[in-house]
Amino acid sequence: MGQEAGKYAGHGWYTLSGDVNSDMVRRVFDAVADMTEEHISTAHLLIQSNGGYVSDGICLYNYLSKLPIKFITYNAGAVASIAVTLFLAGAERYASSTARFMVHKSHASAPQGARPDALRIIVEGLQADDARTEAILRQHVQLEEQHWRIHAYSDLHLTAAEALGVGLVHGVTDFIPPAGQLVCNI
């Protein structure tokens, strides 16, 4: 038992699910504070999310990717929308063979009867959000031209094997915490 405990010293296993929003940001901030207290140097993080708010996702990406804790992210089901940006915070990234990723441009609804100047502000905000998320995507992923064309006008769906081919993941493997190791839900 001593050897096994030593082998995983400094490692922690976590799950994170739900909408990417201010509540998730707070939960992650609290969890990282606990990780720091527990001297976690490598955090294995299973993410399940269909997306949420762009600014919250970018905040989490910037925060997690720059911490002195090494994050290894996993997708066992679905990581979509801005959650893909959150997933990219992992220094290493993995997906189960049946996992899927969905990437798309930002979208919003305009209030009924919105004036043209209000619509212009909404469109400019969406374009700014797209530029921010696409810059992060381009740092980590080498999409082929056909993928960028789909991404420009529609949802881009990637299987785990396709994600591996474009560098979104480093390998196709499952999130499997070692026996006896605590898994914490964030």
N, C-alpha and C positions, 0 to 999 in steps of 0.2 A: 504494500500500500504506500509506503514512503516514496518509492520510485515513481509511482503513478502521480502522487500529489506533487512531487517535484517537477515532473514533466509538464504539468499544466499550471505551475506557479505563474501568476501574473496574467492568466487568461480568464476571460469571463464570457458567458454565453447569454445572449439576450434575444428577445423577440420584440418587434415593433410593428403594430398594425393600426389601420384606420386612416382617416383623412389627414392629409398634410395641412395642418392649420396651427393657430396659435397654441391650442391645447397640446398638440404633439411637440411643438417647440419647447414648451414648458416642461413636459415629461422628459424629453431628451436632455435638457439642461439639468434637471434634477438627477437623472440617471448618471450623467457624466460626473456630477459632483460626488455621487456615491462611488463611481469607478475610481476616482482620484483618491478618495479615502481608503479604498480597498487595494490600492496600488496595482490596479489593472493596467497592464501595458499593451495587451492585445484583446480587443473586444470583437467577438464573433456575433454579428447582428443579422438576424433573419427579418426581412422586411416583407410585409404584405400590405399593399396600398393601391387603390385606384386613383390616387392623386389628390389634388386639393389646390391650395393657393400658391401661386408662383413665388411670391416674396418669402413665404415661410419655407418653401422647399429650398430656395437659394440660400436663405439664412442657415438652414441646417447643413447644406452642402459646404458652405464656407466655414462654418464652425467645426464640423467633424473632420473635414479634410486637413485642417491645420492644427489640430490638437496633437500633443505628444503621445497620445494613445493611437495605436495602429488599429484601424477598423477594417474588418474583413466582412463584407456584406454578402448576403445570400438571398436568392429568390427561389421559393419553393412552390409558388403558385402564380401570382400576378403582381407585377410592378408596372404601374402605368402613369402616364401623364407626368406631372412634376415629381412624382416619386422616383422616376428614372434618374432625375438629377440628384436626389437624395442618395439613391443607390450608388451613384458614381463617386460618392465621398469615400468609398472603400478603397484602401490601398491595394487590396485584392478583392475580386468579385467572382461569385460563383452562382450557378443556377442549376436546379434539378432538371433532369432531362425533359420533364413535362411542363416546365415553367414557361411563361410567356412575358414578353415586354411589349408595351404599347407606347409609342411616342407620337405626339401630335402638337400642332401649333396651339397657342392660347386661344380661348374663346370667351365671349361674354354676351350677355343679353342687354339690349338697350331698352330703357323704359318706353312704354307705348307713348307715341307722340313726341319723342325726343327731337329737339331741334338739331339742325345740321352741325352747329358748332359743338354741341354735346356729343354727337356721334363722332366727330373728328377727334375729340379728346379721348373717347373710348378706343378708337382705332389706333391712335398714336400710343396709348398705353399698352395695347396688345402687341404692337410692333416692338416696343421697347422690351416687353417681357420676352418675346420670341428671340430677340437679339441676345438677351442675357442667357437664356437657357441654351440657345444654339451654340454660343461661345463655349459653354461648359461641355456640351456634347462633343463638339469638335476637338476639344483638348484630349478626350479619352477614347473616342470611337472613330474608326475609319470606315464610314458608310460609303458604299459604292454609289455612283451617280444615280442609278435607278432608285436607290433608297432615298436619296435627297429629293428626287422628283416626286416620289410618293409623299414624303414628309412635307413638301411645299403645299400640297393640296388636300391631303387626307391623313388618316391615321396610319402609322407605320407599325405593323405587327412583326415581331421577331420571335422565333422559337429559341430555345436555349442553344441549339446548334448554330443557328444564324447569328445569335449574339456572340458566340465564340468566334465565328468567322470575321466579325467586324471589330472585335476587341472590347465589346461591352462587358464580357466576362472573361476571366482567365482560365476557367475550366467548367466542365459540366459535372457537378457533384452535388450531393445532398447536404443539408445542414444536419449534422449528426453530432450532438454534444457527447463527449465521452461519458461512459457509465459512471455514475456517482458524482458528476459535476452538476451544480445548481444551474438552472435556467431561469432567468428573471425576465418578466414581462415589463416592458417600459410603457 
